Amino acid sequence: MTDLETRALPTRPGVLRRAAPALLGYAAVRTLGLVVLALWSEAGGKSAYTLLTARWDALWYTRVAELGYGYEVRLPNGDVHSNLAFFPLLPWLERLVTAVSPLSYADGGFVVAVLASLAAAWGIFAVVDHVYGPRAGVCAVLLWAVLPVGVVQSMAYSESLFTALAAWSLYAVLTGRWVTAGVLAGLTGLTRPVGLAVVAAVWAAGIASLAHSRRRLPAGLRSFGGSRGAAAVGGARSGERAATHEDTRRVPAPEGAHVPPGAPGVRVRRALGMSLAPLGAAGYVLWVGHRTGKGLFGYLDVQAGWRNGFDGGYAFARFTLEKFTSFPSALAGLGLILGVGLLMWLYVVCVRQRQPLPLLVYAGVVTVLALCASSYFGSKPRLLMPAFPLLLPLAQGLARLRTPRSALVVASVAVASAVYGAFWLNGSGPP
């Protein structure tokens, strides 16, 4: 499972051309969502572009980009909302776009979101293609695009940027590019607090690889993710994705051709990647602690001012149970329970299908942090959006359908998602 000496890869006509169906499909779904949003907003006398770039968190990010850190709002109940709660990579990129173009900071946020969403779609395709093949990869991208909160992918928020970095970091892990994985994981730690999930995935993969190399198993075993071997590895079962002699060839590993996984060069790159992975998050948390004068607990105090914290899911459970105090709200409570049950079922299926260890760790940590945080409960759907490995069982099922039927399914869900996104964003929206 963890041999990084060689891996079976298909002969590819071109990386971008291989991903083109997924990217074109993704662009079509998101364009539909934006058109429906524009029409809905126009009918309600609102600006769709303002909804995408100048509401809720988008305003906080642009303020950081324009004025830097130090701004806070003190509420009548004593809560303090500080912009130190917002990680710096997105504001840095907004500032960069503004510096090299006539665009505003809000415009820059939108540009970054659009480009990052395409990069995220490409990264998701690369991961799923590596494990299950291109058809499942396209289906996974389309399912990610048609999520009910998919409109967030086009907002000046950090979700798309984070998902892009996370997906490519996971792909780097699956293909043995340890230093690249570490650098990208470090950047996720400068994007959102949930960057911890990517760090955990890199470390889990590194520890498993180290343990494997010490066991001195013979060469020829499978790499992380079961990339296109005749037998399934950490992902597709035998028969679900099995490469043939005609479309595969053995190639050297990207980091250390024809060397054992325990060779010095591989060990150094693996250790360096694991060391780089937590630096982004650790650096920002330590900087916030220094700025606030509260040391290691400074960032926790900032989050506490927003009433954010980790309580093991107690607040979310209480919020759900309170819905059953009256009949209309009881339906919402039932929906929440069913939604959480669906997430748990999907994760169990991922485990039973033996997804690669990095994907399981990443999806598990993202899910736990989203559901067990005491943050505003309406934001949980978008907090779960980066957990794309949970979509892989659904993507496999969709990939088994004939193309006309799968296209009909995606198109129907895309229309529903576009309508819901327009309704949601013109209403309460994603806080």
N, C-alpha and C positions, 0 to 999 in steps of 0.2 A: 504493500500500500504506500510505502514512503520512499521507495527507491527513486532517486533523482538522477540516476546515471543516464538512462535512455527512456524515451517515451514514444509511443506510436502516434504519429500525426498524419492527417491526410495531406495529399498533395493539393495545395490550395492555389487557385488561379490568382488570388489577390485578397488580402485581408478585408479591405473595404468592400470589394465586390461581393465577397461572401456574406458580409453583414448588410448589404444593400437592401434586401427584402425586409429585414427587421426595421431598419432605419426609415425606409419609405413608409412602411405600415405605421410605425410610431408617429411620424410626421403627419400622416393623414388623420390619425385619431386625435392628435393634439390640435390640429387645424380645425377639425370639426368642433372640438370643445370650445375653441376660441371664437369661432363664428357664432355658435349658439349663445355663448356668453355675451358677445357684442350685441346680438339682436335682443336678448332678454334685458340687458342693461339699458339699451336705447329705449325700449318700451317702458321701462321704469324711470326714465329720466336720469340715469346714472352713466358714468363713464366707465366702460370696461377696463380701460388702461389704468385708470386711477385705482380700481379695485385690485388690479394685479400688482401695482407698484407703490401704492401709497396708503396702505391700511395695515394696522396691527404691527406685526414684527418688521415688516418692510420699512416702516417709518423709523424704527429703532436702528436698523442696519444703515440706512442712509444718513441718519444723524451721526452715527459713529464714523462713517466714511467722511463726512463733511467736517465735523468738529472734534473728532476723537472721543476718547473716553472721559468720563467725569460727570456726565449728565444723569440726573435722577429725578424721580417724581415721588413726592411724599403724599400719601393718601390720608384722608381723614381718620381712618382706622389705625393709623400708625405704620402701615406697611410702607416700605421704601423700594420703589422700582428703579434699580440702577442699570445703566446700559452695560455695566461690566458683566452682566449675565449673558451677553451676546458675544460669541467667539469671533475672532477678528478676520478670518480668511475672506469671507464674503465682502465685508467692508473694504478690505485691501484691494480686492479685485474691482469693486465699484470705483474706488479711487483711481485705479490704474486706467480703467476705461475712460473716465472723465479726463484724465491727464493726457491721453493720446487722441482724444476726439472731442467734438463740441457737445457731446451728450451730457445730460445732467446725471447726478448720482442715482436718481430713481431709474433713469434710462439705462444706466450701467448695470443696475441690479437686474433689470429685465433681460438685457443682453446676456449677462452671465447665466441667468436661469435657463434661457432658451438653449444656449450652447451646452451648458452642463447637462440639461435633460437629454440632449442627443448623445453626449458622451456617456451618460448613465445607461441609455438604451443600448448603446454599442457594448459597454462593459457587461451588462446583463447577458446580452447575446453571446459574448465571448466566453463567459463562464458556463452558460448552459450548453452552448455548442461543444465546448471542451468535454463536458461530462456526458451529454445525451445526444448530441448531434445538432445539425443546423435547423431542422424542422421544429424540434422542441425549443431551440433558442429563439426562433421567430415567435412562436406561441407565447413564450415567457415574456418577451418584450411587449407584445400586444396586451397580454393580461395586466402587466404593470401599467400600461398606458390607460387602460379602461377601469382602473380602480375608481371607486366612487369619489375619492378625494384627489383624483388625478389632476384636477385643475391646479393644485398646488405646485405641480411640476413646472408650470408656466408662470408662477409668481416670483417676485423678487424675495424669495425665501431661500434658506440654505439647504432644503431637503434634496433638491436635484444635484447640487454641488456635492453634498455629502455622499449621495448614492453613487455618483460617478466615481469618486475617489475610492469608496469602499469596494465597488464592483471590480475595478481594475486592480486594487490591492489584492483582492481574493484571487483574481485570475493570475496575478504574479505568483502568489503562493502555490496555486495549483500547478503552475508550470515551472516551479523551482527557481524563480527569480527573486531571491531573498532580499537583496538590497532594494530593489524596486518596490517590493511589497512593504518593506519597512518605511521607506520614504513616503509612500502614499498613505500608509497607516498614520504616520506622523502628521500629515496634512489633514486627515480626517479629524485628528485630535485638535486641530486649530479651527475646525468648522462647526462641530456640535459636540456636546458632552457625550453623546452616544458613540463617539469615536472609540470609546473603551471597548466596544464590541469588536471592532476591527483589530485592535491591539490584542484582544483575547484570542482571536482567530489566528493571528500570526504566531503568537506564542504557543498556542495549542499545536499548531502544525510543526513549529520548530522543535518542541519537546518530543512530539511523536517521531519526527525524523531522526532526532538524536538518539532516542531509544532504539529505533530500528537499526541505525548504523552500528550501535554497540552490540546488537545481537548478531551482526555479521551474517545476515541472510544472504543467500546467493543472488548474483545479479540476474536481471531479467524479470524481477518482480514489478508490480505495477506502481505507477506514480500516484500522487495525490489526485483524487478526482476521477480515477478510472478513465483517463483520456484515451479512448478509442482502442482499447485492447480487445482481443477476441473474447475475453472473459470480463465480467463486470467488476468494477473496482469502486468501492466507496460510493456508489451511485447507482447506475443502471444495472438491473438484473440481467442475467444472461438471456439474450434474445430481445431485450428492450433496446439496447444500443450496442451492437457488436460490429466492429469494423471488419472488413474483408481484406484479403491480400491485395486486391486490385486498387483499393483506394487509400491504403496506408503505406507508410514506409518508416523505418527506424531512423531516427535522427538524434544527434547528440543533444544532451540537455543544455539549456541556455547558459547555465552557469557551471561550467566544468565538464567538457566533453569527455566521455569515455573514462570517467573516474568514479570510483565508488562513492556512495553518499557519505562515508566517513572520512574521505580524503581531506587533507589540511585545507585546500582551497575552498571546498564546499563548507567545511566547518567554520571557516573565517567569515564567509559571506552570510551564512546562516546566523551566526552570532551577531554580525554587524546589523543585519536586517532586524533581528529581534531587539537589539539595543536602540535602533532608530525609531521603532514603532511607537513607543510611549512618549517620545520627546515633545511632540506638539502639545498634547493635552497637559503633560506635566509642566512644560514651560509656561503655558498660559495660566494655569492654576497657581503656580508659584508667583508669577508676576502680579496676579490679582491679590494674592496674600500680602505681597510686599507693598503694593499700592494702598491697600486698606489698612495696613499695619497689624493685621490679624494672623499673619503667618499661614500655616497650612489650612486653617479653617476660614480664611477670608472668603474664598469662593463659596463655601457652604453658607456663610452668612449672607452673601449676595443672593444666592438662590432662595434662602429662607425669606428674604424680603419680598420675593415673588410668590411665596407660599409653595415653593417647589422643594421636594425632598424625596427620599426613598423610605417608604413605610411598609414595604412588603405587600402592598395591595390593599391595605386596610381601608384607606380613604375611598378607593375605587369600589370596594365591596360594600361599604356603608352607603355610598352614593347610589349604587345599584339597588340595594335593598330598600332604600327610601322611596324608590319609584313604585313600590308595591303598596303604598299607603292609599292610593286611589286608583280607580279603574283606568282612566285614560293613560296615566303615567305608568301603570303596570305593564302596558304593552311595550313601552320603551324599555322598562326593566327586563322584560322577557327578551327583547331584541338584543340587549347588552349581553345577557347570559348566553344566548345562542351565538352571538358574535365571538365571545371569548371561547366558547366550546368549539367553534369552527377553527379558531386559531390553534387550540390545543390539538385538535384532530389532525390538522395539516402538519403540525410539527411531529406528531407521532408517526404519521405516514412517511415523512422525510427520514426519520430514524429507521423505520422498518425497511425503507428502500435503500438504506445504507448510503445516504448522501456523503460526500467527502467531509471529513472532520472539520475543516475550516468553515464550511458552509453551515454545518449544524451548530457550531459554537457561535458564529456570527448571528444567525437568525435567532438562536435561543437568547443571547444576551440582549439583542435589540427588543425582543418581545417582552422579556422580563423587565427591562428598564422602562418600557412604555407603560406596561400594565401595573407595575408596582410603584410608580412614582405618584406623588400626591399633587401633581400639577393639575391644571384645569382639564376637566374630563372631556370637554369638547375637542381638545387638541389631540387626543389619543389616536384617532384614525390616521392623521398625518404623521404622527410620531412612529407609527408602525409601517409607513410606506417604504422605508429603506429595506425592510426585511423581505426582499424579493425571493430568497430561497424557499420561502413558504409557498410560493406560487408554482414551484417545480412539479409537484404531483398533478396539479391542474393542467399545467402546460403539457405534460406527457399525455394526459388523457385527451386534450384537445388535438395534439399532434397525431393521435391514432385515427382521428376522424378523416374522412375524405375532405379534400380541399374545399369544395363548395359548401359542405355542411359546416366546417370550421369557420369559413369566412362569414357565413350567415350568423353563426353564434357571436363572433367578435363584433360584427357590424351592429347587431341588435344591442349588445351590451354597451358598445361605444355610444350609441344614441342615448341610451338611458343614462350613462355616465355623464355625457355632455349636458343633458337637461338637469340632472341632479347638481352638477357642478355649478351651473349658472344660477340655479335656485339657491344653493348653499352660499355662494359668494355674494349674492345680492341680499342675503339675509344675515344670519349670525356669522357664517363663514368660519375660516380657520383662525382662531386667536393665536 
